[in-house]
């Protein structure tokens, strides 16, 4: 079983332990290493580690939550539609992504079943169901919504649902407002990079069709990201009880984001 220093966990230490537990040579050969969302990992770790749970349960909860998120993110990489000239290797790769997502998901069941934590299994199962339902809502919004802000708000809800359920279970919502805003900012930065590097995603496919030019779409994303970082900075300042190391980390990260956005705007 994994061993975590639950009194003072370094993000990279947790990530390394999780990656070791997720390692599967056959899966890595075809689709690479699983993607671990650093922002959600950090928030989940902070949330769970400040609870009164035992060290063993904290370990299992953190790993179980990350397994769920990895499973969801792996399934997210499977295209909803396939182009007519898809190669055999691409088809195999996508089939393996589905199986890999199922595999990662099954690991969290095993992890919690070992300590007979049926309540947590049910909670995570409910979260997965709601996340998938919210993703379907996003999919159908592409035909119904002309508001990118409305779409982003729904995407924010989707991205934060897992942490919301954990926070509710632990009766600690003190990180919700700040962490949900931070997570959607990081997601929008990722989507902006997708646009710039001409990579497909559901968000990119939905909104590039609705803007008259690539330049206007990029500028709109930059404006939304900048406004959200300014609002989050204000929220951080109004939350004096926020853990000092987390607060410092966020302030530095938001400063980097604003500086990078300014450079793009000036260019």
C-alpha positions in Angstrom: 0.0 0.0 0.0 1.2 3.5 -0.7 2.6 5.6 2.1 2.0 9.4 2.2 3.3 11.9 4.7 -0.1 13.3 5.5 1.2 16.0 7.8 3.1 17.9 5.1 2.5 16.5 1.6 4.4 17.9 -1.3 2.4 17.9 -4.5 5.2 16.3 -6.6 5.6 13.6 -3.9 1.9 12.7 -4.1 2.0 12.8 -7.9 5.0 10.4 -8.1 3.3 7.9 -5.7 0.1 8.0 -7.7 2.0 7.6 -11.0 3.8 4.5 -9.6 0.4 3.0 -8.6 -1.1 3.7 -12.0 1.8 2.3 -14.0 0.8 -0.3 -16.6 3.3 -1.2 -19.3 0.7 -2.2 -21.9 -1.4 0.9 -21.5 1.7 3.2 -21.5 2.9 1.6 -24.7 -0.2 2.6 -26.7 -1.6 5.7 -25.0 1.2 7.0 -22.8 1.1 7.8 -19.1 -2.2 8.8 -17.5 -2.8 12.6 -17.1 -3.0 13.8 -13.5 -4.7 17.2 -13.0 -2.3 19.1 -10.7 -4.8 21.7 -9.6 -7.4 19.2 -8.5 -4.8 17.0 -6.9 -3.6 19.9 -4.8 -7.1 21.0 -3.7 -8.2 17.4 -2.9 -5.0 16.9 -0.9 -5.4 20.1 1.1 -9.1 19.3 1.7 -8.6 15.7 2.8 -5.4 16.2 4.8 -7.0 18.9 7.0 -9.8 16.5 8.0 -9.9 14.4 11.2 -9.6 11.2 9.2 -6.9 8.7 10.1 -3.7 8.7 8.1 -4.6 5.4 6.3 -8.0 6.7 5.3 -6.6 10.0 4.1 -4.1 8.1 1.9 -6.9 6.0 0.3 -9.2 8.9 -0.2 -6.6 11.0 -2.0 -5.6 8.1 -4.2 -9.3 7.0 -4.8 -10.3 10.6 -5.8 -7.3 10.9 -8.2 -8.1 7.5 -9.8 -11.6 8.7 -10.4 -10.4 12.0 -12.0 -7.8 10.1 -14.1 -10.5 7.7 -15.3 -12.8 10.6 -16.3 -10.0 12.5 -18.0 -8.9 9.4 -19.9 -12.4 8.8 -21.2 -12.6 12.5 -22.1 -9.7 12.0 -24.6 -11.8 9.6 -26.7 -13.4 11.5 -29.6 -17.1 11.7 -29.8 -16.9 11.3 -33.5 -14.3 9.6 -35.7 -13.1 10.9 -39.1 -13.7 8.6 -42.1 -9.9 8.0 -42.6 -9.2 6.8 -39.1 -6.2 4.4 -39.1 -6.1 1.0 -37.4 -3.6 2.4 -34.8 -5.9 5.3 -34.0 -8.8 3.0 -33.6 -6.8 0.7 -31.3 -5.5 3.7 -29.3 -9.1 5.0 -28.7 -10.4 1.6 -27.7 -7.6 1.3 -25.2 -8.4 4.7 -23.8 -11.9 3.5 -23.0 -10.5 0.3 -21.4 -7.8 2.3 -19.5 -10.4 4.7 -18.1 -12.5 1.7 -16.9 -9.3 0.1 -15.5 -8.4 3.2 -13.5 -12.0 3.5 -12.3 -12.0 -0.1 -11.1 -8.9 0.6 -9.0 -10.8 3.1 -6.8 -13.5 0.5 -6.1 -10.8 -2.0 -5.1 -9.0 0.5 -2.9 -12.1 1.5 -1.0 -13.5 -2.0 -0.9 -10.4 -3.2 0.9 -11.4 -1.0 3.9 -15.1 -1.6 3.3 -15.9 2.1 2.8 -19.2 1.7 1.1 -20.2 5.3 1.8 -17.3 6.7 -0.1 -17.8 4.2 -3.0 -21.4 5.5 -3.2 -20.3 9.1 -3.0 -17.8 8.8 -5.8 -20.2 6.8 -7.9 -22.7 9.6 -7.6 -20.1 12.2 -8.4 -19.1 10.3 -11.6 -22.8 10.0 -12.6 -23.3 13.8 -12.2 -20.1 14.7 -14.0 -21.1 12.6 -17.0 -24.5 14.1 -17.0 -23.0 17.6 -16.9 -20.6 16.7 -19.7 -23.6 15.7 -21.8 -25.2 19.0 -21.0 -22.1 20.8 -22.3 -22.2 18.7 -25.5 -25.7 19.7 -26.3 -25.1 23.3 -25.3 -23.1 23.8 -28.5 -26.3 24.0 -30.5 -28.4 25.9 -27.9 -26.1 28.6 -26.4 -24.6 31.7 -28.0 -23.1 32.7 -24.6 -19.5 31.6 -24.0 -19.9 32.8 -20.4 -22.9 30.5 -19.9 -20.9 27.6 -21.4 -17.9 28.3 -19.1 -20.1 28.4 -16.0 -21.5 25.0 -16.8 -17.9 23.8 -17.6 -16.8 25.2 -14.2 -19.6 23.2 -12.4 -18.5 20.0 -14.3 -14.8 20.5 -13.4 -15.6 21.1 -9.7 -18.2 18.4 -9.0 -15.8 15.8 -7.6 -14.2 18.2 -5.2 -17.7 19.6 -4.3 -18.9 16.1 -3.3 -15.7 15.5 -1.2 -16.0 18.9 0.5 -19.7 18.1 1.3 -18.8 14.7 2.7 -16.0 16.2 4.9 -18.3 19.1 5.9 -15.7 21.6 4.8 -16.6 24.1 2.0 -14.1 26.7 2.9 -12.0 26.1 -0.2 -14.9 25.8 -2.7 -15.2 29.4 -3.9 -11.4 29.9 -4.4 -10.5 26.5 -5.8 -13.5 26.3 -8.2 -12.4 29.6 -9.8 -8.8 28.6 -9.9 -9.6 25.3 -11.6 -11.7 26.9 -14.3 -9.0 29.5 -15.0 -6.4 26.7 -15.5 -8.9 24.8 -17.7 -9.4 28.0 -19.9 -5.6 28.4 -20.2 -5.4 24.8 -21.4 -8.2 25.4 -23.9 -6.5 28.6 -25.1 -3.3 26.6 -25.8 -5.4 24.1 -27.6 -6.7 26.8 -29.9 -3.2 28.3 -30.5 -1.7 24.9 -31.3 -4.7 23.8 -33.4 -5.6 20.9 -31.2 -9.2 19.7 -31.0 -11.3 19.6 -27.9 -15.1 19.8 -27.2 -14.7 23.4 -26.1 -12.5 24.4 -29.1 -14.8 22.6 -31.6 -17.9 24.3 -30.1 -16.7 27.9 -30.0 -14.3 28.3 -33.0 -17.4 27.8 -35.1 -19.2 30.7 -33.4 -16.5 33.3 -33.7 -15.9 35.2 -37.0 -12.1 34.9 -36.7 -9.4 33.0 -34.8 -8.0 36.3 -33.5 -11.3 37.4 -32.0 -11.8 34.1 -30.2 -8.3 34.2 -28.7 -8.9 37.8 -27.5 -12.2 36.8 -25.9 -10.5 34.0 -24.1 -7.7 36.2 -22.9 -10.3 38.8 -21.6 -12.2 36.1 -19.7 -9.1 34.7 -18.2 -7.8 38.1 -17.2 -11.1 39.1 -15.5 -11.3 35.8 -13.7 -7.7 36.1 -12.3 -8.4 39.7 -11.1 -11.7 38.5 -9.4 -9.8 35.5 -7.8 -7.1 37.8 -6.5 -9.8 39.9 -4.8 -11.4 36.7 -3.4 -8.1 35.5 -2.0 -7.5 38.8 -0.2 -11.0 38.6 1.4 -10.2 35.1 2.8 -7.7 35.6 5.6 -8.1 32.1 6.9 -6.8 30.6 3.7 -3.7 28.3 4.3 -0.6 30.5 3.9 1.3 28.2 1.5 -1.8 27.7 -0.7 -2.4 31.4 -0.7 1.2 32.2 -1.7 1.1 29.5 -4.4 -2.1 31.0 -5.9 -0.9 34.6 -5.8 2.4 33.6 -7.6 0.5 31.5 -10.2 -2.0 34.2 -10.9 0.8 36.8 -11.3 2.4 34.5 -13.9 -0.9 34.1 -15.8 -1.5 37.9 -15.9 2.1 38.6 -17.0 1.8 36.0 -19.8 -1.5 37.3 -20.9 -0.1 40.9 -21.0 2.8 39.8 -23.2 0.4 38.1 -25.6 -1.9 41.2 -25.7 1.0 43.6 -26.3 2.4 41.4 -29.2 
